[in-house]
Amino acid sequence: MRVHTILIAVAVGLLLGGCSPIEPWVKPYEREHFADPIMSFNRDPVSGVYLEHVMESREGSRGATGGVGGGCGCN
């Protein structure tokens, strides 16, 4: 019973220790690479925005795709 309790305590300690890293995995100077257009899923962002607008017009819905906007209804 005591060994079982110690194993559970060690497992909980390891799990909680993994949730709080001491230093970030991605350094601030490395974050610029994530903003590079090559990292986007869309090969042509201009046509992607246009096709997204067409889809929203056809579906009669707005938003839920992470699009930009003011919140006032004006594009």
C-alpha positions as CSV (number, residue, x, y, z in Angstrom):
1,M,0.0,0.0,0.0
2,R,2.8,2.4,0.9
3,V,4.7,1.7,-2.4
4,H,1.4,2.3,-4.3
5,T,1.0,5.7,-2.6
6,I,4.6,6.7,-3.3
7,L,4.3,5.8,-7.0
8,I,1.1,7.9,-7.3
9,A,2.8,10.8,-5.6
10,V,5.8,10.6,-7.9
11,A,3.5,10.4,-11.0
12,V,1.5,13.4,-9.9
13,G,4.7,15.3,-9.2
14,L,6.0,14.5,-12.7
15,L,2.8,15.5,-14.3
16,L,2.5,18.8,-12.5
17,G,6.2,19.5,-13.1
18,G,5.7,19.1,-16.9
19,C,2.9,21.7,-16.9
20,S,5.2,24.6,-15.8
21,P,8.3,24.8,-18.0
22,I,11.1,26.9,-16.6
23,E,11.8,28.6,-19.9
24,P,9.7,28.9,-23.1
25,W,10.2,26.3,-25.8
26,V,10.1,29.0,-28.5
27,K,12.4,31.9,-27.9
28,P,11.2,35.4,-28.7
29,Y,13.7,35.7,-31.6
30,E,12.5,32.4,-33.1
31,R,8.8,33.5,-33.2
32,E,9.4,35.5,-36.3
33,H,9.6,32.3,-38.3
34,F,5.9,31.4,-37.4
35,A,4.8,34.7,-39.1
36,D,6.5,33.7,-42.3
37,P,4.0,33.2,-45.2
38,I,5.5,29.8,-45.9
39,M,4.0,28.6,-42.6
40,S,0.4,29.3,-43.6
41,F,-1.8,26.5,-44.9
42,N,-3.0,28.6,-47.8
43,R,-0.7,28.7,-50.9
44,D,-2.2,32.0,-52.1
45,P,-3.5,34.1,-49.3
46,V,-5.1,36.8,-51.6
47,S,-7.3,34.3,-53.4
48,G,-8.0,32.5,-50.1
49,V,-9.5,35.7,-48.6
50,Y,-11.6,36.2,-51.7
51,L,-12.9,32.6,-51.7
52,E,-13.6,32.9,-48.0
53,H,-15.7,36.0,-48.7
54,V,-17.5,34.2,-51.5
55,M,-18.3,31.3,-49.2
56,E,-19.6,33.6,-46.5
57,S,-21.8,35.3,-49.0
58,R,-23.2,32.0,-50.3
59,E,-23.8,30.5,-46.9
60,G,-25.3,33.7,-45.5
61,S,-23.1,33.6,-42.5
62,R,-20.3,35.8,-41.2
63,G,-17.3,35.0,-39.1
64,A,-16.2,31.9,-37.2
65,T,-13.2,31.6,-39.6
66,G,-10.9,34.0,-37.8
67,G,-11.5,36.8,-40.3
68,V,-10.7,40.5,-39.5
69,G,-13.4,43.0,-38.9
70,G,-14.4,45.8,-36.7
71,G,-17.5,44.4,-35.0
72,C,-19.7,47.2,-36.3
73,G,-20.7,45.2,-39.4
74,C,-18.5,47.2,-41.7
75,N,-15.9,45.2,-43.6
